[in-house]
Amino acid sequence: MMMFTLERRPAPSRLWSLAAPLLALALAVVLSAVLFAALGHPPLRALYVYFVEPLSSMWSLEELAVKATPLLLIGAGLALAYRANVWNIGAEGQLIMGAIAGSAIPILWPGWNDPLAMVAMLLLGMAGGAAWAAIPAFLKNRFNTNEILTSLMLVYVAGLFLDWLVRGPWRDPMGFNFPKSVAFEGWHVLPVLSGRVHVGFVLAGVAVIVLWLMLSHMRFGFAVRVQGVSPRAARFSGFSAASITMHVMLFSGALAGLAGIGEVAGVIGHLQPSISPGYGFAAIIVAVLGRLSPWGVLFAAFLLALTYLGGEAAQLALGMPAKVAQALQGMLLFLILGADVLVHYRIVRRGAKREGTA
């Protein structure tokens, strides 16, 4: 009987490492056409509506920037954490807690309405996301718990807390019993650059530059890279794994929290039970597709934003289900991870030994 195993390649090809995401993306487009055909739509027409039509007008390009903003912020933070082999999967919960913390000012102190209040909202949003991310970091450092599980479970805690707030103490008393907070006004709303593109888009660009500077020119970035490649070498170099874990979680949580307050203060205009279509989870694909590099994350954020925009266009023009965008995102992540496995490992066929033979 023949068996197939994976054997690590001694030196993965740099060319294939760079080409793997592009091949995965091309294969995802092909499988998307198959999916569209299975749903009863002409594949070429569906591909055009999904991937090309959303780029055909200034309005759609502005919407692309709106959806890319939270993906870029969260993806940049996750890229740093994953560089250190710290697997923050709970950015969605950190986004929610950042939105809650930043919204405290317009809800609890509506009279404080000036530029300083807006700055305080952004800082509180970052603090809320960072504090939520610090919980799995502390548990990992103190009790060696798995940060994947703890950060993911905290997503649901944050979601339930938000739901309780907007249906209870923070519900708008003049909102006709709808589960939402009071509307944000004045300086409680982020300044608009064009259309619905708000100042958070600029902050997302700044986050990418900060990530690049950190990884390329700062001692902490060097420590993160060494920790990700060889924890033993990092320990011999004097770098603390616990300190790196805490700091990268705080950084990624702060950017997720900034994305959260950016959504409620820049796009939605109030707190409500659902403030994100899953940006925190989609940003995982952004970080992986971007090869954990700042400029790769920039490209991947716009690509994932296109899947959201294309999904909405496909719903309107073709009547496709709302979950098609999530299906395509999951397909893309699966293909990227599969391509990475083949870059670092090769499939080896081996013959199983028969019973009774030496």
Phi, psi and omega per residue, in radians:
M1 nan 2.357 -3.125
M2 -1.587 2.467 3.100
M3 -2.182 2.594 3.119
F4 -2.023 2.285 3.121
T5 -2.277 2.883 3.075
L6 -1.760 2.313 3.132
E7 -2.168 2.219 -3.077
R8 -1.123 2.359 3.087
R9 -1.308 2.438 -3.137
P10 -1.119 -0.605 -3.138
A11 -2.565 1.683 3.134
P12 -1.007 2.478 -3.131
S13 -1.198 2.232 3.102
R14 -1.158 -0.644 3.125
L15 -1.075 -0.818 -3.138
W16 -1.214 -0.510 3.083
S17 -1.099 -0.652 3.123
L18 -1.384 -0.573 -3.073
A19 -1.430 -0.399 -3.047
A20 -0.981 -0.817 3.126
P21 -1.098 -0.625 3.138
L22 -1.184 -0.715 3.088
L23 -1.146 -0.691 3.094
A24 -1.103 -0.689 3.117
L25 -1.141 -0.747 3.127
A26 -1.106 -0.736 3.125
L27 -1.160 -0.602 3.095
A28 -1.112 -0.666 3.098
V29 -1.117 -0.761 3.127
V30 -1.075 -0.819 3.141
L31 -1.179 -0.490 3.060
S32 -1.114 -0.734 3.097
A33 -1.062 -0.699 3.091
V34 -1.103 -0.748 3.129
L35 -1.095 -0.776 3.131
F36 -1.075 -0.720 3.118
A37 -1.118 -0.679 3.128
A38 -1.152 -0.482 3.103
L39 -1.473 -0.012 3.060
G40 1.580 0.405 -3.137
H41 -2.034 2.518 3.076
P42 -1.023 2.139 -3.020
P43 -1.007 -0.796 -3.097
L44 -1.149 -0.738 3.106
R45 -1.088 -0.760 -3.128
A46 -1.144 -0.711 3.108
L47 -1.092 -0.696 3.121
Y48 -1.110 -0.814 -3.130
V49 -1.095 -0.654 -3.032
Y50 -1.385 -0.741 -2.967
F51 -1.915 -0.375 -3.034
V52 -1.893 -0.813 -3.077
E53 -1.009 -0.651 3.118
P54 -1.131 -0.148 3.131
L55 -1.863 0.216 -2.949
S56 -1.659 -0.014 -3.127
S57 -2.542 2.829 3.127
M58 -1.138 -0.655 3.127
W59 -1.058 -0.792 -3.112
S60 -1.179 -0.600 3.085
L61 -1.155 -0.650 3.075
E62 -1.137 -0.732 3.098
E63 -1.128 -0.584 3.085
L64 -1.090 -0.737 3.110
A65 -1.145 -0.646 3.121
V66 -1.075 -0.781 -3.107
K67 -1.346 -0.455 3.124
A68 -1.314 -0.426 -3.058
T69 -1.015 -0.973 3.132
P70 -1.158 -0.591 3.122
L71 -1.131 -0.659 -3.135
L72 -1.224 -0.751 3.117
L73 -1.085 -0.893 -3.081
I74 -1.207 -0.724 -3.126
G75 -1.065 -0.648 3.114
A76 -1.122 -0.731 3.122
G77 -1.173 -0.724 3.132
L78 -1.168 -0.614 3.131
A79 -1.040 -0.714 3.120
L80 -1.163 -0.760 -3.136
A81 -1.104 -0.767 -3.106
Y82 -1.206 -0.487 3.048
R83 -1.035 -0.543 -3.119
A84 -1.647 0.162 -3.076
N85 1.060 0.615 3.020
V86 -1.927 2.004 -2.922
W87 -1.744 1.482 3.096
N88 -1.386 1.890 3.122
I89 -1.829 -0.009 -3.023
G90 -1.800 0.498 -3.113
A91 -1.083 -0.490 3.113
E92 -1.095 -0.735 3.091
G93 -1.196 -0.638 3.099
Q94 -1.179 -0.609 3.032
L95 -1.062 -0.798 -3.124
I96 -1.101 -0.778 -3.114
M97 -1.204 -0.559 3.046
G98 -1.144 -0.699 3.098
A99 -1.115 -0.716 3.136
I100 -1.149 -0.840 -3.091
A101 -1.092 -0.784 -3.130
G102 -1.195 -0.508 -3.117
S103 -1.347 -0.140 -3.134
A104 -1.057 -0.579 -3.086
I105 -1.187 -0.956 3.133
P106 -1.172 -0.387 -3.109
I107 -1.535 -0.777 -3.074
L108 -1.610 -0.527 3.128
W109 -2.225 1.109 -3.086
P110 -1.098 -0.386 3.141
G111 -1.260 -0.360 3.103
W112 -1.479 1.639 -3.017
N113 -2.358 1.429 3.109
D114 -2.612 3.063 -3.109
P115 -0.964 -0.584 3.127
L116 -1.146 -0.586 3.100
A117 -1.128 -0.690 3.123
M118 -1.131 -0.735 3.096
V119 -1.084 -0.726 3.126
A120 -1.112 -0.644 3.091
M121 -1.070 -0.774 -3.138
L122 -1.141 -0.733 -3.140
L123 -1.175 -0.689 3.102
L124 -1.154 -0.645 3.086
G125 -1.061 -0.781 3.104
M126 -1.123 -0.707 -3.138
A127 -1.140 -0.686 3.130
G128 -1.121 -0.779 3.106
G129 -1.150 -0.711 3.137
A130 -1.135 -0.715 -3.139
A131 -1.115 -0.696 3.126
W132 -1.179 -0.634 3.107
A133 -1.277 -0.429 -3.132
A134 -1.187 -0.411 -3.107
I135 -1.124 -0.960 3.097
P136 -1.131 -0.519 3.091
A137 -1.139 -0.770 3.111
F138 -1.105 -0.765 -3.132
L139 -1.115 -0.633 3.107
K140 -1.183 -0.785 -3.112
N141 -1.222 -0.644 -3.040
R142 -1.510 -0.703 -3.019
F143 -2.126 0.069 -3.134
N144 1.028 0.614 3.079
T145 -1.337 2.783 -3.113
N146 -1.395 2.023 -3.091
E147 -1.173 -0.385 3.088
I148 -1.096 -0.835 -3.100
L149 -1.224 -0.825 -3.066
T150 -1.162 -0.753 -3.141
S151 -1.160 -0.634 3.129
L152 -1.197 -0.758 -3.128
M153 -1.131 -0.567 3.134
L154 -1.192 -0.311 3.056
V155 -1.039 -0.783 -3.072
Y156 -1.286 -0.548 3.051
V157 -1.115 -0.795 3.137
A158 -1.104 -0.729 3.140
G159 -1.101 -0.729 3.112
L160 -1.190 -0.640 3.104
F161 -1.120 -0.754 3.093
L162 -1.074 -0.774 -3.128
D163 -1.070 -0.706 3.115
W164 -1.141 -0.712 -3.115
L165 -1.093 -0.853 -3.038
V166 -1.339 -0.270 3.045
R167 -1.719 -0.139 -3.081
G168 -2.172 -1.905 -2.972
P169 -1.141 -0.454 -3.108
W170 -1.791 0.200 3.138
R171 -1.262 2.443 -3.141
D172 -1.141 2.049 -3.128
P173 -1.146 -0.325 3.116
M174 -1.856 0.340 -3.049
G175 -1.684 0.334 3.100
F176 0.958 0.649 3.057
N177 1.196 0.215 3.047
F178 -1.323 2.514 -3.117
P179 -1.343 1.410 3.095
K180 -2.715 2.811 3.123
S181 -1.507 -3.136 3.031
V182 -1.104 2.680 3.122
A183 -1.286 2.457 3.098
F184 -1.413 2.462 -3.100
E185 -2.423 2.814 3.065
G186 1.076 -2.236 -3.130
W187 -1.352 0.027 3.021
H188 -1.463 -0.058 3.082
V189 -1.964 2.343 -3.112
L190 -1.162 2.437 3.120
P191 -1.032 2.498 -3.103
V192 -1.661 2.403 3.089
L193 -1.601 -0.801 3.130
S194 -2.877 2.288 -3.113
G195 1.048 -2.089 3.061
R196 -1.810 0.077 3.129
V197 -1.278 2.086 -3.075
H198 -1.890 -3.136 -3.043
V199 -1.147 -0.282 3.072
G200 -1.052 -0.473 3.102
F201 -1.119 -0.667 3.079
V202 -1.179 -0.732 3.127
L203 -1.097 -0.600 3.096
A204 -1.135 -0.708 3.066
G205 -1.103 -0.684 3.092
V206 -1.104 -0.680 3.135
A207 -1.072 -0.692 3.116
V208 -1.126 -0.747 3.132
I209 -1.131 -0.736 3.110
V210 -1.077 -0.727 3.117
L211 -1.095 -0.734 3.127
W212 -1.109 -0.799 3.116
L213 -1.092 -0.697 -3.115
M214 -1.122 -0.796 -3.088
L215 -1.314 -0.507 -3.013
S216 -1.710 -0.494 -2.956
H217 -2.284 0.079 -3.074
M218 -2.105 2.595 -3.133
R219 -1.066 -0.670 -3.134
F220 -1.103 -0.714 3.094
G221 -1.085 -0.660 3.081
F222 -1.117 -0.726 3.112
A223 -1.089 -0.700 3.113
V224 -1.084 -0.779 -3.122
R225 -1.151 -0.706 3.118
V226 -1.160 -0.743 3.124
Q227 -1.049 -0.682 -3.133
G228 -1.227 -0.600 -3.111
V229 -1.434 -0.780 -3.075
S230 -2.648 1.712 3.101
P231 -0.993 -0.586 3.138
R232 -1.149 -0.767 3.103
A233 -1.123 -0.645 3.113
A234 -1.117 -0.682 3.127
R235 -1.159 -0.733 3.110
F236 -1.169 -0.457 3.123
S237 -1.426 -0.069 3.106
G238 1.607 0.174 3.127
F239 -1.517 2.369 -3.123
S240 -1.562 2.099 3.118
A241 -1.104 -0.670 -3.140
A242 -1.133 -0.730 3.133
S243 -1.142 -0.747 3.128
I244 -1.103 -0.767 3.128
T245 -1.011 -0.838 -3.115
M246 -1.124 -0.761 -3.065
H247 -1.213 -0.704 3.140
V248 -1.234 -0.563 3.072
M249 -1.199 -0.704 3.090
L250 -1.102 -0.728 -3.134
F251 -1.120 -0.854 -3.119
S252 -1.169 -0.664 3.100
G253 -1.155 -0.672 3.125
A254 -1.110 -0.734 3.125
L255 -1.203 -0.617 3.067
A256 -1.144 -0.716 3.083
G257 -1.114 -0.661 3.073
L258 -1.107 -0.682 3.069
A259 -1.099 -0.650 -3.129
G260 -1.155 -0.853 3.127
I261 -1.201 -0.493 3.054
G262 -1.118 -0.628 3.128
E263 -1.207 -0.799 -3.063
V264 -1.361 -0.561 -3.113
A265 -1.639 -0.224 -3.097
G266 -2.024 -0.400 -3.068
V267 -2.107 -0.906 -3.023
I268 -1.464 -0.821 3.109
G269 1.639 0.038 3.082
H270 -2.958 2.941 3.025
L271 -1.471 2.497 3.072
Q272 -2.618 2.936 -3.052
P273 -1.012 -0.563 3.134
S274 -2.157 2.072 -3.121
I275 -2.077 0.028 -3.105
S276 -2.594 2.366 3.064
P277 -1.425 0.272 -3.127
G278 1.912 0.495 -3.119
Y279 -1.033 -0.645 -3.100
G280 -1.111 -0.582 3.106
F281 -1.446 -0.701 3.124
A282 -1.110 -0.512 3.136
A283 -1.155 -0.360 3.034
I284 -1.101 -0.732 3.085
I285 -1.128 -0.676 3.116
V286 -1.022 -0.820 -3.119
A287 -1.141 -0.754 -3.105
V288 -1.227 -0.804 3.132
L289 -1.106 -0.590 3.125
G290 -1.406 0.123 3.099
R291 0.999 0.510 3.091
L292 1.034 0.444 3.101
S293 -1.940 2.612 -3.097
P294 -1.009 -0.822 -3.069
W295 -1.326 -0.523 3.033
G296 -1.146 -0.685 3.088
V297 -1.095 -0.664 3.116
L298 -1.035 -0.825 3.111
F299 -1.118 -0.815 -3.058
A300 -1.146 -0.585 -3.138
A301 -1.104 -0.736 3.120
F302 -1.216 -0.601 3.109
L303 -1.135 -0.797 3.118
L304 -1.187 -0.597 3.069
A305 -1.085 -0.617 3.105
L306 -1.108 -0.614 3.120
T307 -1.155 -0.621 3.077
Y308 -1.176 -0.828 -3.110
L309 -1.150 -0.719 3.107
G310 -1.139 -0.633 3.095
G311 -1.084 -0.707 3.099
E312 -1.162 -0.711 3.116
A313 -1.122 -0.684 3.140
A314 -1.186 -0.594 3.076
Q315 -1.117 -0.767 -3.082
L316 -1.282 -0.786 -3.021
A317 -1.475 -0.572 -3.021
L318 -2.093 -0.119 -3.140
G319 1.241 0.491 3.139
M320 -1.284 2.724 3.093
P321 -1.097 2.673 -3.116
A322 -1.182 -0.386 -3.068
K323 -1.464 0.004 -3.121
V324 -1.068 -0.707 -3.138
A325 -1.066 -0.741 3.126
Q326 -1.158 -0.650 3.105
A327 -1.097 -0.726 3.134
L328 -1.201 -0.660 3.101
Q329 -1.129 -0.754 3.099
G330 -1.112 -0.692 3.104
M331 -1.084 -0.743 -3.130
L332 -1.120 -0.760 3.126
L333 -1.097 -0.751 3.126
F334 -1.050 -0.762 -3.111
L335 -1.205 -0.656 3.119
I336 -1.129 -0.809 3.139
L337 -1.127 -0.687 3.093
G338 -1.111 -0.716 3.104
A339 -1.122 -0.675 3.118
D340 -1.128 -0.659 3.100
V341 -1.058 -0.767 -3.112
L342 -1.247 -0.426 3.072
V343 -1.212 -0.709 -3.051
H344 -1.665 -0.273 -3.140
Y345 -2.313 2.721 3.015
R346 -2.112 2.604 3.141
I347 -1.455 2.173 -3.109
V348 -2.040 2.295 3.102
R349 -1.654 2.233 -3.113
R350 -2.213 2.608 3.076
G351 -1.615 2.218 3.133
A352 -1.295 2.453 3.123
K353 -1.234 2.445 3.098
R354 -1.370 2.676 3.127
E355 -1.136 2.386 3.111
G356 1.584 -0.080 3.124
T357 -1.731 2.674 -3.103
A358 -1.364 nan nan
